[in-house]
Amino acid sequence: MSKITNLRQVEELVELAKKAFIERGMSEATLNESKIQKLALSLLDDNPDIYHFIKTENGKIIAFAIAFLREGVFDDVRYAVMPNSYISPEHRGKGIANELQADFEQWAKERYVKTISIFGFTHLSEAFKKRGYACEESIFTKEIK
């Protein structure tokens, strides 16, 4: 695993993030490419409160993960949340998710985080459980028209 280090990788990450967005069933009409690009560019700054790792193969990004540190609303407990990760379909099932999660967990430990959360799809719940994760909350969403 490595980090974003140049503008070419920023462009690749933006394209991969767009694919992830669409694959997850999000409307292309709601896609904000400039917002994605702004986030990707910010990864060039070495902000210790933002986790990001990429996996490359033959010089191309094939997977990424982005996470953030947060403090509790009513306490000083530090949490780490990974709302964004993606693995190219042709590279799934090869253990890359385990690598990303292990890197994320190590990053969180180094920052004295005790609780981490990863946003994932319910069809992946068994894979998360194998790594020691528990589904503790449900998030309900509704599109308002």
VEXGUPA-89442 format. One line per field, with one value per residue (C-alpha): residue number from 0; x, y, z. Coordinates in Angstrom, 1 decimal, padded with zeros to 4 digits. Layout:
N
num = (NUM/...)
east = (X/...)
north = (Y/...)
up = (Z/...)
This chain:
145
num = (0/1/2/3/4/5/6/7/8/9/10/11/12/13/14/15/16/17/18/19/20/21/22/23/24/25/26/27/28/29/30/31/32/33/34/35/36/37/38/39/40/41/42/43/44/45/46/47/48/49/50/51/52/53/54/55/56/57/58/59/60/61/62/63/64/65/66/67/68/69/70/71/72/73/74/75/76/77/78/79/80/81/82/83/84/85/86/87/88/89/90/91/92/93/94/95/96/97/98/99/100/101/102/103/104/105/106/107/108/109/110/111/112/113/114/115/116/117/118/119/120/121/122/123/124/125/126/127/128/129/130/131/132/133/134/135/136/137/138/139/140/141/142/143/144)
east = (000.0/001.1/-000.2/-001.1/002.1/001.5/-001.2/-001.4/-002.5/-005.0/-006.6/-006.7/-008.2/-010.9/-011.8/-011.9/-014.0/-016.5/-016.7/-017.3/-020.0/-021.9/-021.4/-023.0/-026.1/-025.7/-027.1/-024.5/-026.5/-025.7/-022.0/-019.9/-016.6/-015.0/-015.7/-014.0/-011.1/-010.8/-010.7/-008.2/-005.9/-006.0/-004.5/-001.3/-001.0/000.2/-002.7/-002.3/-006.1/-006.9/-006.0/-005.6/-003.9/-003.8/-002.9/-001.3/-000.6/001.6/001.6/-002.2/-004.4/-006.6/-007.9/-008.2/-009.4/-010.0/-010.9/-011.0/-010.4/-013.3/-013.8/-017.0/-019.8/-020.0/-016.6/-012.9/-012.8/-011.2/-012.9/-011.8/-014.3/-013.7/-016.6/-014.9/-013.0/-013.1/-011.5/-011.7/-014.0/-011.3/-009.1/-011.8/-011.4/-007.6/-007.3/-006.9/-009.8/-008.0/-004.8/-006.7/-008.4/-005.2/-003.5/-006.5/-006.4/-002.7/-003.1/-005.9/-003.8/-000.9/-003.3/-004.6/-008.1/-010.1/-013.1/-013.1/-016.0/-016.1/-019.1/-019.8/-022.5/-024.7/-023.7/-020.1/-021.1/-019.6/-016.3/-016.3/-017.3/-014.3/-012.1/-013.7/-016.2/-019.7/-022.7/-023.9/-026.2/-028.5/-028.6/-031.8/-031.9/-034.6/-034.5/-036.8/-038.5)
north = (000.0/003.5/007.1/009.6/011.4/013.1/014.8/011.8/009.6/012.3/012.1/008.3/008.4/010.8/008.4/005.4/007.3/008.2/004.5/003.6/006.2/004.9/001.3/001.9/003.0/006.7/009.0/010.5/013.6/014.0/013.3/016.3/015.8/019.0/017.9/014.6/016.3/018.7/015.8/013.9/017.0/017.5/014.0/015.4/017.4/015.0/015.6/013.1/013.2/011.8/008.2/007.3/004.4/003.2/-000.1/-000.1/-002.6/-001.9/001.8/002.1/002.5/-000.5/000.2/003.0/003.8/007.1/007.7/010.4/010.9/012.3/013.2/012.3/014.9/014.7/013.3/013.4/009.8/009.6/007.6/006.7/006.3/004.9/006.0/005.5/002.5/000.8/-002.1/-002.4/-005.4/-007.4/-007.2/-008.3/-011.6/-011.3/-010.1/-006.4/-005.5/-007.3/-005.3/-002.0/-002.8/-003.9/-000.7/001.3/-000.5/000.1/003.8/004.1/002.4/004.8/007.6/006.0/005.3/002.7/002.4/002.3/002.1/001.1/001.9/-001.3/-003.1/-005.6/-008.4/-008.0/-008.4/-011.9/-010.7/-007.9/-010.3/-012.5/-009.6/-008.9/-006.2/-006.1/-004.4/-002.3/000.3/000.6/003.7/004.3/006.6/008.0/010.1/013.1/014.1)
up = (000.0/-000.6/-000.6/-003.3/-004.3/-007.6/-009.8/-012.2/-009.2/-008.2/-011.6/-011.4/-008.0/-009.2/-012.1/-009.8/-007.2/-010.0/-011.0/-007.3/-007.0/-010.1/-009.2/-005.9/-007.7/-007.2/-009.9/-012.2/-012.1/-008.4/-008.9/-008.0/-009.7/-008.5/-004.9/-005.5/-007.1/-004.2/-001.8/-003.9/-004.2/-000.4/000.0/-001.4/001.9/004.6/007.0/009.9/010.5/007.1/006.2/002.6/000.9/-002.6/-004.1/-007.5/-010.1/-013.1/-012.1/-012.1/-009.0/-008.5/-005.0/-002.5/000.9/002.6/006.3/008.9/012.6/014.6/018.2/020.0/020.2/024.0/025.0/023.9/022.6/019.1/016.5/013.0/010.2/006.7/004.5/001.2/-000.2/-003.5/-005.3/-009.1/-010.0/-011.7/-008.5/-006.0/-004.1/-004.0/-000.4/-001.1/001.2/004.0/003.2/003.2/006.5/008.2/007.1/008.3/011.7/012.1/011.2/013.8/016.5/015.9/016.6/019.9/018.4/020.2/017.9/014.1/011.7/008.1/005.9/003.9/002.0/003.8/001.4/002.7/006.4/006.7/005.4/008.0/010.8/009.9/010.6/014.0/013.0/014.4/012.8/015.6/014.0/011.1/008.9/007.2/004.2/002.1/-001.1/-000.7/-003.9)
